[in-house]
């Protein structure tokens, strides 16, 4: 199962799931750029791209992820 690590408390990661899908809602509540670490490749649904490794979040940016298929 993928792991999303945040580097500080200014980033919120919430998980929502149903029987078929799992979604990660990532929100930067800081006025500075923040980073998260993805343990595997995930689909960034808002930008329609795949992200992996260290991902930067712009100030107050949100991202929504799901598993790659």
Secondary structure, 3 states (H helix, E strand, C coil): CCCEEECCCCEEEEEEECCCCEEEEEEECCCCCEEEEEEEEEEECCCCEEEEEEEEECCCCEEEEEECC
